[in-house]
Amino acid sequence: MSKIPVSILITTKNEEHNIARCLRSITGFAQIIVIDSHSSDKTCEIARGLGAEIVLYQWDGAYPKKRGWCLENLNIAHDWVFWVDGDEALTPELMDEIRNLFKSEPREAGYFVRGRYVFNGIELRYGLQNNKIALFNRHKMEFPVINDLDIEDMGEIEGHYQPVIKVGSSGAIGQLRAYLLHYAYEDEKKWEARHIRYANWEAHMNKRGAWAKDPIWRREMLKKWVRKSAFRPYIVFLYSYLIKLGFLDGAAGYKFAISRKNYCHLIVKTFKAL
């Protein structure tokens, strides 16, 4: 079968336990680039051995951050890019959906792609799921510059906000039905340490109202309301466990909903202290 005319861009740092699974799930794409932030483990060695192109990245402390830098500096062969994290993997269903999508040139500017978490080895079919614009036309969309460079724990990569349509471009944002699998919870200590930093960054972002606008107005309104609410931890728990039927995933679904609640508690606590 011919390769899908999309460039896969994988941003990594110390992903030796995940990168092989990720790369083996995306062999159907025409170009695969791993952009690595000078990992101290075997991430690059493993990725190179599986045929990926390796680019080393060193952030200079300014914009563009990592993903924006990739769009400006890499030798990207195709108009469409698909951002995949090192701890993610495509399902065969998602591969088939994208292959069918590119049997002709898509009219949309980009597509939301849902991610299902794998928690304690169990794929969570319900509960809270991320949904991000991971597949888009690089000539029509870009990552926004936001006011976060002086926030402690701000990182080298664009945070929890969506890319935006470029000025002068147009197009709708579509939604893919199939899922990515997200193995973020396999190393719970790493997850907790990472989200302590994220919580501090998010609290400061909320304080200064620095978020980029979500392209879907209903999502934007909901995010604005939830971010300002002191009840955010409980809203998130109820949304994940009850409204999104997380209880159908059993004990794993409950533990996952609790972990999301605890993360939001950190954000609210930090916000109150600012």
C-alpha positions in Angstrom: 0.0 0.0 0.0 1.2 3.5 -0.7 2.3 5.7 2.1 -0.1 8.3 3.5 1.1 11.8 2.4 1.5 13.2 5.9 4.6 14.1 7.9 4.5 12.6 11.4 6.3 14.9 13.9 7.2 13.3 17.3 8.5 15.5 20.0 10.5 13.6 22.6 12.7 13.8 25.7 13.7 10.6 27.5 11.0 8.4 25.9 13.0 5.1 25.6 10.2 3.1 27.2 7.6 4.4 24.8 9.2 5.4 21.5 9.4 1.9 19.9 5.6 1.3 20.5 4.9 4.8 19.1 7.0 4.3 15.9 5.6 0.8 15.2 2.1 2.2 15.1 2.8 4.8 12.4 4.7 2.9 9.7 2.1 3.8 7.1 3.1 7.4 6.8 5.4 8.9 4.2 7.7 10.9 6.6 8.5 10.3 10.2 10.7 12.8 12.1 11.6 12.6 15.8 12.5 16.0 17.3 14.4 15.2 20.5 15.5 17.6 23.2 18.8 15.9 23.9 17.6 12.9 25.7 19.9 11.3 28.2 18.5 7.8 27.5 18.3 5.6 24.4 15.4 7.4 22.8 17.3 8.5 19.7 19.2 5.2 19.3 15.9 3.3 19.3 14.1 5.7 17.0 17.0 5.7 14.5 17.1 1.9 14.6 13.4 1.9 13.6 14.0 4.1 10.6 13.0 7.6 11.9 14.7 10.7 11.0 16.3 12.4 14.1 16.5 16.1 14.7 18.0 17.5 17.9 16.4 20.5 19.4 17.7 23.1 21.9 15.2 25.7 23.1 16.6 29.3 23.3 14.0 30.5 25.8 11.9 32.5 23.4 9.2 31.9 20.8 8.8 29.9 18.7 8.7 27.0 21.1 9.3 23.5 20.0 6.4 22.8 17.8 6.4 26.2 16.2 10.2 25.9 15.7 9.6 22.6 13.9 7.2 24.2 11.4 9.6 27.0 10.7 12.9 25.0 10.5 12.4 21.4 9.6 12.5 20.0 6.0 8.9 18.9 6.1 8.0 17.0 2.9 4.2 17.3 3.0 1.6 20.0 3.5 -0.1 18.0 6.3 1.6 17.3 9.6 0.4 15.0 12.4 1.8 15.7 15.9 2.3 12.5 18.0 3.8 12.4 21.5 6.3 9.8 22.3 4.0 8.2 24.8 1.1 7.9 22.3 0.3 5.2 19.7 -2.1 5.1 16.8 -4.8 2.5 16.7 -5.3 0.6 13.4 -8.7 2.3 13.1 -7.1 5.7 13.3 -4.6 4.8 10.6 -7.4 3.5 8.3 -9.4 6.7 8.9 -6.5 9.0 8.0 -5.6 6.8 5.0 -9.2 7.1 3.7 -9.2 10.9 4.4 -6.2 11.4 2.1 -7.6 9.6 -0.8 -8.4 13.1 -1.9 -7.2 16.5 -0.6 -9.0 17.4 2.7 -10.9 20.7 2.6 -10.5 21.4 6.3 -7.6 23.3 7.9 -7.2 20.7 10.6 -8.7 17.9 12.6 -9.3 17.2 16.3 -8.0 13.8 17.3 -9.2 12.2 20.6 -6.9 10.4 22.9 -7.8 7.5 25.1 -5.7 7.1 28.2 -4.2 3.8 29.2 -4.3 3.6 33.0 -2.6 0.9 34.9 -2.4 -1.2 31.7 -6.2 -0.7 31.0 -7.5 1.2 28.0 -10.1 3.6 29.4 -13.0 3.6 27.0 -15.0 6.1 29.0 -14.3 9.1 31.2 -12.4 12.3 30.4 -10.5 12.2 27.1 -8.2 14.7 25.5 -9.2 16.1 22.2 -6.5 18.1 20.3 -5.9 19.5 16.9 -3.1 17.1 16.1 -3.5 16.8 12.3 -3.5 20.0 10.3 -2.3 21.7 7.1 0.9 23.6 8.0 0.2 26.3 5.5 -3.1 27.1 7.1 -2.5 26.7 10.9 0.2 27.7 13.4 0.9 27.7 17.1 0.1 31.0 18.8 2.5 33.1 20.8 1.1 33.6 24.3 2.3 35.5 27.4 3.9 32.8 29.4 7.7 33.2 29.0 8.1 34.5 32.6 6.0 31.9 34.3 7.9 29.5 36.5 7.6 25.9 35.2 6.8 27.1 31.8 8.3 24.6 29.3 10.0 24.4 26.0 6.9 23.1 24.2 3.5 24.6 23.6 1.2 23.8 26.5 -2.5 22.9 26.8 -3.8 25.1 24.1 -4.7 24.6 20.4 -3.1 25.8 17.2 -4.9 28.5 15.4 -5.8 29.3 11.8 -3.3 31.7 10.3 -4.3 35.3 9.4 -5.5 35.3 5.8 -6.2 31.6 5.8 -9.6 29.9 6.2 -11.1 26.4 6.7 -13.1 24.5 9.2 -11.8 22.2 11.9 -13.0 18.6 11.5 -13.2 15.7 14.0 -11.7 12.3 13.5 -13.7 9.4 15.0 -10.9 7.0 15.8 -8.5 7.3 18.8 -4.9 7.7 19.7 -3.8 5.7 22.8 -2.1 7.8 25.4 0.2 5.9 27.8 0.9 8.9 30.1 0.1 7.0 33.3 2.5 4.1 32.9 5.1 5.9 35.1 3.0 7.4 37.8 5.9 9.2 39.5 6.9 10.9 36.2 3.3 11.8 35.6 2.9 13.4 39.0 6.1 15.4 38.8 5.1 16.6 35.3 1.7 17.7 36.4 2.9 19.6 39.5 4.8 21.8 37.0 1.7 21.9 34.7 -0.5 23.0 37.5 1.7 25.9 38.5 1.9 27.0 34.8 -1.9 26.7 34.4 -2.7 28.7 37.5 -0.5 31.5 36.3 -2.1 31.3 32.9 -5.5 31.6 34.5 -4.5 34.5 36.6 -3.3 36.6 33.6 -5.9 35.3 31.1 -3.2 34.3 28.7 -4.9 31.4 27.0 -5.2 31.2 23.3 -8.8 31.1 22.1 -10.2 27.7 21.3 -11.4 27.5 17.7 -14.7 25.9 18.9 -16.8 28.6 20.7 -18.7 26.1 22.9 -15.4 24.6 24.1 -14.1 28.1 24.7 -17.1 29.2 26.8 -16.9 26.0 28.8 -13.1 26.3 29.4 -13.5 30.0 30.6 -16.2 29.0 33.1 -14.4 26.0 34.4 -11.0 27.7 34.8 -12.5 30.4 37.0 -14.5 28.1 39.2 -13.4 27.1 42.7 -15.4 23.9 42.2 -13.3 22.9 39.2 -11.9 19.7 40.9 -15.4 18.4 41.6 -16.8 19.4 38.3 -14.0 17.5 36.5 -14.4 14.5 38.7 -18.2 14.3 38.1 -17.8 15.0 34.4 -15.2 12.2 34.0 -16.8 9.6 36.3 -20.5 10.2 35.8 -21.3 12.3 32.8 -18.7 10.6 30.6 -19.5 7.2 32.2 -16.0 6.6 33.7 -17.6 4.2 36.2 -18.0 1.7 33.3 -14.2 1.3 33.3 -14.4 0.0 36.9 -11.7 0.7 39.5 -9.4 2.1 36.8 -12.1 4.6 35.8 -12.5 5.8 39.4 -8.8 6.1 40.1 -8.4 8.1 36.8 -11.2 10.5 37.8 -9.6 11.0 41.2 -6.2 11.7 39.6 -7.8 14.4 37.4 -9.6 15.9 40.4 -6.3 16.0 42.3 -4.6 17.8 39.5 -7.3 20.4 39.4 -7.0 20.8 43.2 -3.3 21.8 42.6 -4.3 24.4 40.0 -7.0 25.9 42.3 -4.7 25.9 45.3 -1.9 27.6 43.4 -4.2 30.1 41.9 -5.5 31.2 45.3 -1.9 31.7 46.5 -1.0 34.0 43.7 
